[in-house]
Amino acid sequence: MSPPEKSPVYVLGVGMTQFIKPRGLRDYPELGYEAGIKAMLDAQINYDDVQTGIACFNYGDSTCGQRVFYQFGMTGIPIINTGNACATGSAGLYLARTMIQAGALDCVLVIGFEKMEPGAIKDKWPDRARATQLSRKMMEDTYGKAPGPPNAQYFGNAGREYMERYGAKPEDFAEIARIGHEHSQRNPYAQFRQAYSLQEILDSPMIYPPLTKLQCSPTSDGAAAAVLVSQRFLDTRAPHLRPQAVLMAGQALTTDSPALFSGSAIQLVGDAMTRRAVAAALREAQTSIEEVRVCELHDCFSANALVLLDGLGFSAPGRAHELIRRGGVTYGPASRVVVNPSGGLVSKGHPLGATGLAQCAELVWQLRGWAGERLLDGGVRVALQHNLGLGGAAVVTVYKRADGGEGRRVRDDEVARGSWLGYNAAVEARGFTEEEAARVRSRKARSEFALSDTQKKIEARL
């Protein structure tokens, strides 16, 4: 029996908050509400169209998703709460896409949010086995115990192994961080928007060699969201939005193989599962890595970005540092692929549950041609997203425009004219009024008690 035909799945709308330092200034219901309202305004839908909600977060009670989604309406739809380490947001996208592909749903709202604590990530449940307990034991048995954040040690050790095997230098890791910080200047949602020289990055406080502070992603508060729809929904409910719809052409979620415990630091940060995920996603998308000109990859530490250039196939094996040295991962005549035009996790920020959805938003804006100064010259036809969680999960998604064309630049005033937001959200981080929010909140099951003072907080802040 042949497998049933799968429905194409499209990202119809995206929305984000600014990513900010975790100082307790905004709580997750407000963050998730803002991202969700923006995504629905972008998709030009009402919450009554949403058949399932997926909430993506790591830090919070098991039904925090309901606390966010009830603000849009209490329509009785399923709300699924997901957690998959740093790959949580992309795991939510994978779940939504899978349900739509199967024909079970036509419209799903995915929201990732996180309210974090300042400083390095800490174990939250010391009375039980850690999910990464065995991989940490493998790391310490192989590389020894060291003070400092364990995550920095995982990726720092991977960087050391890459240097020993292939001849990369500490300056190569610093250079890819320098590029990310430079890119972030043009992203209004980034937590940090300051450029640094290579020397400034090398001279910043050492966290775990070769990683200095400016090569490590910060903890962050923030949220991002996406509206995913079926071919049927796009054709019947939103045919006028086809130019902004982005096809999820291929996607794979993989977990670790026995290579995880082989004694290799590069394997401890998910090399094998990344390679399997990118191969499967490209195969489903019927394209090759050579066609990808823009990529949002999981640079939680600069060492990981370098290792991933190799693992994803952007460089020849063991030659990622050479690609970086010749300017191959940023804008310009030597560019092979623009990596993290958003600034990446190192400078944009890393609110764990929101990260995968923020990557999705950036690539959607690139393919639409809305990304302004961040847009690649010549337009974008194929974009790739990589999101990684230790423990482990790797999600790779390949995106294409629904019309099969390239994401050529669209002027901000043209975007504004056709948008319910009234401006180009790719280049401006604005809020929204109560009237604008009312346009997308449920008409049949709205609860002002569930909304509480969230809208007032947003308007007061802006």
N, C-alpha and C positions, 0 to 999 in steps of 0.2 A: 504494500500500500504506500503510495507516494505521500509525503508530508503535506498538510494543508498549506495553501498559499498564505503568506503573511502580509498583513496590511502595512504599507509604508507609514512611518511615523515622522511627524514634523514638530519642530519647536516653533510655535506661533507667537509666543510672547515671553519676554524676560524682564526682570527687574532686580535692582540691588539697593542696599543701603551703602553709605560710606562705611568702610572698615575702620575701626577706631581702637585706640588703646583700651585694654580692659580696666576701666576705672570705676565701674558701677554707674556710669552716667545714663545708660539705657538698658532696659530689661528686655528679655527675649520676646514677650508678647508684642511690644512695640516694634522691635526689629523685624520679626516675622510678618507682622501686619503690613509694614511699609513695603517690604519686598513683594509680598503677594498682591497688594493693590496695584503696584507698578506693573507687575507682570500681566495682570488681567487687563489693565488699561492698554498696555502695549498690544495684547492679543485681541482687544476689542470684544471681550466676552463679559458675561455676567456670571457671578458665582453659581447661579442656578444651572448653568451649563456644565459645571464641574461634576463629574460622576464619582471621583475618588480623590482624596487628598493624601499626599505622602509627605510626612515631616521627617527631616533629616537633622539629627543632633547627637552629640555624645554626652554632654553634661546636662542632666536634668532628669526629672521624674518621667515615668514611662508614658504618660499621656500629655506631655507638654505640647504635642502637636494639636490636640483638641483645643488647648488653651489659645493657641494661635488661630486655628481655622474657625472656631466658633465666632470670632469677631467678624468674619465675612458673612456668616449665616449659619443657622443650625438646621441644615436641610436633611440631616439623618444619613448622609453618605458615609461610606467607610473612610476612616482616617487611619493610615498605617504609620506607625512610628518606627524609624529605622536607625541603626547605629552600626557602622562598619569602619571604625577608626577614622583616619584622615580621608578615606575614600567614601565616606558616608554619603555626601551629596551626589556623587556619581552612581553609587549603588541605588539611590532613590530614582535617578533618571533611568537606570537599567530596569528597575522594577516596573516603572510606569510604561516604558517602551515595550517591555515584554507583554504586559496586559493588553496594550493597544494592538500590538502585532497579532495577538491571538484572536482578536475580534471581540474581546470581552468588554472593551470600553472605547469611547471616542474622544474623551477629554479628561485629562488629569492635570491637577495642579501640584507641583513639587516645590516645597519650600525648605531650604536649609538655613539653620540659624545656630548661633552659639554665643553664650555669655561665658567668658573664660576668666581665669584668675591671672594676675600679673606673674611674671617670671616663668621659669621652665615648667613644663607639664609634669605633674606629680601623680603618683598612684592614688586613686580615690578609695580603693577598698583593700586596705592592708591585711584584712582578716581572711583573705582567700587567694588562691593561686592566680597570678597574673596571666593574662592571655599570652604575653610574650616571655613567660618565665623560661621556657626551654631555649628560645633563641638568645635570650640574654645569657643563659648559662653557657651556650655554645660560644658566644662572643667573648665572655670572660675567660673561658678555658683556653681560647685560642689567642686572645690579645691581652689578657690580664685585666684585673679590676682597675678602675681609675675613678677619681672623684669627678663630680660634675654631672650634667644631664645625660641620662642614658641614650636618648635619641641622637644627641650630637655625637656620641661615641659610635653608634651604629654607622652613621653616614661618614664621620671622620675616618673610621677604619676602612670603609669602602674606598674613600679617596686615597688613603695610604696604599691600599692594595693596588689601585689603578696606577699610582705613581711607580710602585715597585715593578709592576708587570710591563708597563708601556712607556715610561719615561715622562709622564706629566709632571708639572711643577706646581708648587703652592700658588704661584702667580696665575696659573690657568684657572684655578677655582676662584680666585679673587676677581679675575677678569670677567667671568660669567656673572658674578654678583654685581660688578660695576655696570655691566650692560643692563641687568634687571633694574637697578636703581635709576639708571638714565632713562629707561623706558617709562618708569612710573611717573615721571614729571608730567606726562600727558594724560594720565588717568585720574579723573576727578574723584574716583572711589577709593584710591589707594591710601592706606594708612600712613605711609611715608612717601613723600614726593620730592625728595632731595637727591641730587646727583652727587657722587663722590668720585674722587680720583682713585686710581688703582692703589696708590701709596696710602691714601686714607683708609681704604678697606684693609690693606695688609697691616696697618698700624693700629687698627681698632682692637679692643681687648680680646685676647685669645680665649676661646671657649674650650676647644679641644683640637689640637693640631690635626690638620692644617686650617681648621675653621675658626675665623675670627667672628666677632659679634655681628659685623655687617654682612656676613655670609650665612646667617641663621635667620629663619623666619620668626617673627614675633608672635606671641599670643595676641588674640584679637577678639573684639566683639563685632558682630555683623550678621547680615542675612542676605540671601539671594534666592531667586525663584524663577521657575520656568513653567509655561503652559505647553503641554504636549497634546497633539491631536492626531486623529487618524486621517487617512485620505478622504474618507467619506465626510468627515467634519469639514475639512478644508474645502472640498468641492461644493458642499451644500450650504454651509453656514458662513464661510469666509473666503469665497473665491476672489474677492477684491484684495485680499491680503497675500495672495500667492507670491508677489515680489518680495515680501519680507519673511515668508515661511522658509525655514531651513530644514532640509532633510537629514535625519539621523541615518546615514547611509550604511553604517556598519558599527557594531559595538560588541565588546566582549568583556565579561567580568571573570577573572580567574583567581585562583588561590595557589598556595605554594605547592611545590613538588618536593620529593626527598632531597633535592639539591639544597634546600634551605639549611640542612644540617651537615653540609659537606665540609665545613671548616673555612669556607670562603666568605669574607666580609661583604663582597659584592652580592653574593647570593642571599645573605642575611637581610639585604634591603630590597629584595624582590626582583632580582634580575630575571630569573627563569619565568616567573609568572608575567612579568612585563612583556617578555619576548613572545610568549604564547598569546597574550591578549592582543598585541599589535598585529601579529600574523592573522589571527582570526578576524579582527575588525576590518583590516584591509581586504581580506578575502571576501567578506560579505559585501563590502562597499564596491567591489570589483575595480579596485584601483591599486596603486603601488605607493610606497613611501616617496618615490621620486616626484610624485604629483603634489605632495604636501608642501606648501610654501609658508604656512603659518601654524604654530603649535603652541598650545598652553600645556606645559608639563609641570610635574610636581617637584618644584625646586625648594622643598622644605629646608634644604641646606644646599649650598652651591655644589658640593661634591656630588650630590644626587643628580643635579642637572647635567653635570659632565658625564656621569655614568649612563644616564638615560639617553643621551645623544647617541651613544654606542648601542644600547639595548634596543632603542626604537628603530635603529637603522639609518639615522641621518648621517652617520660617519662610518667609514670602514672600521672593522674591528680593531680596537686599540688606538684609534686615531682621533678621538673626540677632541683632545687638546689641540691637535693641529687645525681642526675646523675652527675652533675658537680663536686661535692665534691669527688666522687669516681673515677674521671678520665675518665668518660664515653664518653666525647665528643672530645677526642684527640687521638693521636696514643698511642699504648701500650696495655698491656694484659687486662686492664679493659675497653677497648674501646667498647662502644655500637655503636657509629657512629662518624666518623671524621667530625666535623663541620668546614666549611670554611678552607680547606687546603690552599687556596690562601692567607689567612690572613683576609679575610672578609672586609667589608666596613670600619671597624674601623681602620685598618692599610693599607689595599690595596688602599683605597681611594674611593670616591663616586661621580664621574662625572655623574650626574643623568641619562642622556640618555644612557650612556655606561654601566651602572652597570649590567643590566640584561644580556647583551651580554658577559660581562666579566665573569659572573657566568657560562654562557653556555660554554665558552671557557675552563674554568678550568675543568668542568665535562667531556667535550669531551676528553681533554688530559688525565684525570684519566681513562676513559673507554678504551681509546686506549692503555694505558700502557706507555704513554710518559712522565708522570709527574715527573720522576726522584726521587729526595729525598722526594717529596711530596706524592708519590704514596703509597697507602695502601698496607701493607703486605698481601699476599694472593690474591691480585687482586680484581677488582670491577665488579660486574654483574649488579647492579641497582644503579642509582644515582638520587638524587632529588634536584631540584632548587626551591627556594622560593624568590619572589620579591614583595615588597609591596610599595604602594603609598597612602599616606593619601589623603583622598578626595572623593572617594577612589578606589583602585584597588588592588587585590591580584592575582598573577599569580604563579601557581605551575606547574612544568614540571617534568616528570619522563623520564629518559633516559636509554636506554639499547644498548648494542652493536648490530650491524646489524646481526652478525653471531650467536647471542645468547650466546656467550661465556663470559669469564672474561677478564678484562683488565690487563693481566700479563705484567710485565716489559719488555719493548723493549729498547735495547741499543741505545744510541745516534747516533752511527755510522750507525746502521741499519736504523734509522729514516732518517738520512741525505741522505743515498743512494737512497731512494725511493721518496725524496721530491723535489719539484721545488724550495723550499727555500734553500735547501742545508745544513740545520742544523735542530736541534730539537728546534722548537720555544717554546715548553713548558718550557724549562729550560734556554733559552737564549733570550734576548730581543735585537735582531739585527735590522738593517734596510735592504735596498735592493738597487740594482743599477738601473740605467736607463734602462739597457738591460733587467733586470729581470722584471721591471714594464712593459716594452713594450710587454713582452710575454703575459700579461693578459689584457692590455688595448685593446680597440676595434680596430679591423683591418679595419673595413669598415666605421667608423664614428668618427675617432679620431680627436680631436681639440687641437693643441698645444696652441692656445690662451686661451682656457678654463683651461688648465693645468697651464699656467702662469709660475711662478718660484717655484712652490711647490716642484717638484722633486729636484731642485737645493738646496732648503732649507734643505731637508732631507739629501742629500748627504753631504752638508757642516756641518750639525750638527753631523754627524756620522764620 
